[in-house]
Amino acid sequence: MKVARVLKEYAADCEREGRYPSEAGLMLRLGVGEEEYRALCEREDTAPLLERARLGRVDWLESRITRGGAGITGLMSVLRREDAAAAEEARLIIRMEGLGGPEAAK
């Protein structure tokens, strides 16, 4: 699977259609479930690509929030979930390191 190619195509499709490039949509496009997606997020070759996609989602939300208009409350709710997911991932890594690192969790 060429993650970089799929990410690029998915982002372009979402931009063309004017829709939010959700993590769930990305998983569907990649053809993976949550567990496989988390594994991709940890792989050295795909982690930077998926982090960039996450930042793209945050940018998409923030740019629409700052423009104002209808739906801001909903957009802010999605943004909080994005931030909460990133914060939870960071807490998990910290807890795992305290237990002997990511390898200890496998």
Secondary structure, DSSP 4 states (H G I P E B T S, - for coil): --HHHHHHHHHHHHHHHT----HHHHHHHHT--HHHHHHHHHSTTTHHHHHHHHHHHHHHHHHHHHH-STTHHHHHHHHHHHHHHHHHHHHHHHHHHHTT-GGGG-
